[in-house]
Amino acid sequence: MKEVYLMPTQEAGRDFVMRKIKGHVVMLNLLRFRKIADYSASPELMPDKPISGKEAYQLYIDHTLPFLESSGGEILLMGEGGNYLIGPTNESWDLMLLIKQNSVESFLAFESNQEYMKGIGHRTAALEDSRLLPINEIINERK
């Protein structure tokens, strides 16, 4: 069975903090949706009728955006994915996001906000698989 990634492990979280990224951090999100959202882990969030993973993820974005913005974060880019131009032919992503946070600390504060966490079930219901890559901005010093 293929390994699926939906949430960070404790080890990955520790490694992220230990990188000691200074200043802004950009998160590259690669997302693959379920055909039909699976709310079995969060039945309290389940809509009245079945919805697609894409629709469930939109519910997650609608819930999350105020918390993201109040923590100093912003969506830099959101776009539809597809097959790689360079990369594995058996792997594709439905949606790509670049999320910018002011700092690792502001990201961690956002991620641990209890009101934000109440809507995370929409994300879990929506996703078949995902990747999250923290990016340390490099500024070209040869200007």
C-alpha positions as CSV (number, residue, x, y, z in Angstrom):
1,M,0.0,0.0,0.0
2,K,1.2,3.5,-0.9
3,E,2.2,5.7,2.0
4,V,0.0,8.7,2.6
5,Y,1.0,12.0,4.3
6,L,-1.7,14.1,5.9
7,M,-0.2,15.5,9.1
8,P,3.4,16.3,10.3
9,T,5.0,13.8,12.6
10,Q,6.5,14.9,15.9
11,E,10.0,14.3,14.4
12,A,9.3,16.4,11.4
13,G,7.9,19.2,13.6
14,R,11.0,19.1,15.8
15,D,13.3,19.1,12.7
16,F,11.4,22.1,11.4
17,V,11.9,24.1,14.6
18,M,15.5,23.0,14.8
19,R,16.2,24.5,11.4
20,K,16.0,27.9,13.2
21,I,14.7,29.7,10.1
22,K,15.0,33.5,10.6
23,G,12.4,35.8,9.2
24,H,9.7,34.8,6.7
25,V,9.0,31.1,6.0
26,V,7.1,30.0,2.9
27,M,5.2,26.7,2.9
28,L,4.8,24.8,-0.3
29,N,1.6,22.7,-0.1
30,L,0.9,20.0,-2.7
31,L,-2.5,18.5,-2.4
32,R,-4.4,15.6,-3.9
33,F,-8.1,15.5,-3.2
34,R,-10.4,12.5,-2.5
35,K,-13.2,12.1,-5.1
36,I,-15.7,12.2,-2.2
37,A,-14.7,13.8,1.1
38,D,-14.4,11.4,4.0
39,Y,-15.7,13.0,7.3
40,S,-15.5,9.7,9.3
41,A,-12.9,11.3,11.6
42,S,-14.9,14.6,12.0
43,P,-18.6,13.7,11.7
44,E,-19.6,16.9,13.4
45,L,-18.3,18.9,10.4
46,M,-20.0,16.7,7.8
47,P,-22.3,18.6,5.4
48,D,-25.9,17.4,4.9
49,K,-25.0,15.7,1.6
50,P,-21.8,14.2,0.2
51,I,-19.3,16.6,-1.3
52,S,-16.1,16.3,-3.2
53,G,-12.7,16.6,-1.6
54,K,-12.2,19.8,-3.5
55,E,-15.4,21.3,-2.0
56,A,-14.3,20.1,1.5
57,Y,-11.0,21.8,1.0
58,Q,-12.7,25.1,0.1
59,L,-14.6,24.8,3.4
60,Y,-11.2,24.4,5.1
61,I,-9.8,27.5,3.4
62,D,-12.9,29.5,4.2
63,H,-12.6,28.5,7.9
64,T,-8.8,29.0,8.0
65,L,-8.2,32.2,6.2
66,P,-9.1,34.6,9.0
67,F,-6.8,32.7,11.4
68,L,-4.0,32.7,8.9
69,E,-4.3,36.4,8.2
70,S,-4.5,37.3,11.9
71,S,-1.3,35.4,12.6
72,G,0.5,37.4,9.9
73,G,0.2,34.8,7.2
74,E,-1.0,35.1,3.6
75,I,-1.6,33.0,0.6
76,L,1.0,34.0,-2.0
77,L,-0.2,31.7,-4.7
78,M,-2.9,29.1,-5.2
79,G,-3.2,27.2,-8.4
80,E,-4.4,24.0,-10.0
81,G,-1.8,21.3,-10.3
82,G,-1.5,18.4,-12.7
83,N,1.2,16.1,-14.0
84,Y,4.8,17.1,-13.7
85,L,6.8,18.5,-16.6
86,I,9.9,17.1,-14.8
87,G,9.1,14.5,-12.2
88,P,7.5,11.1,-11.6
89,T,4.9,10.2,-14.3
90,N,2.8,8.3,-11.7
91,E,2.4,11.3,-9.4
92,S,0.2,14.4,-9.8
93,W,-1.3,17.1,-7.5
94,D,-4.7,18.8,-7.7
95,L,-3.8,22.0,-6.0
96,M,-0.6,23.9,-5.0
97,L,-0.4,26.7,-2.5
98,L,2.4,28.9,-1.3
99,I,1.7,30.3,2.1
100,K,3.9,32.9,3.6
101,Q,4.2,33.4,7.4
102,N,6.2,36.1,9.2
103,S,8.2,33.6,11.1
104,V,8.3,30.0,12.4
105,E,6.9,31.3,15.6
106,S,3.9,32.9,13.9
107,F,3.3,29.7,12.0
108,L,3.4,27.6,15.2
109,A,1.0,30.0,16.9
110,F,-1.4,29.7,13.9
111,E,-1.2,25.9,13.9
112,S,-1.9,25.6,17.6
113,N,-4.8,28.0,17.6
114,Q,-7.7,26.0,19.1
115,E,-10.4,27.9,17.1
116,Y,-8.4,27.1,13.9
117,M,-8.1,23.5,14.9
118,K,-11.9,23.1,15.1
119,G,-12.0,23.2,11.3
120,I,-9.0,21.0,10.5
121,G,-11.4,18.1,9.9
122,H,-12.4,19.6,6.6
123,R,-8.8,19.3,5.4
124,T,-8.5,15.7,6.6
125,A,-11.8,14.9,4.9
126,A,-10.7,16.5,1.7
127,L,-7.2,15.1,1.2
128,E,-6.1,11.8,-0.2
129,D,-2.5,12.8,0.1
130,S,-0.3,15.9,0.6
131,R,3.1,17.4,1.0
132,L,4.2,20.4,3.0
133,L,7.7,21.8,2.4
134,P,8.9,24.7,4.6
135,I,11.1,27.0,2.4
136,N,13.7,29.4,3.9
137,E,13.8,32.5,1.6
138,I,17.2,33.2,0.2
139,I,17.8,36.8,-0.7
140,N,20.1,37.5,-3.6
141,E,22.9,39.6,-2.1
142,R,24.5,40.4,-5.5
143,K,22.2,43.3,-6.3
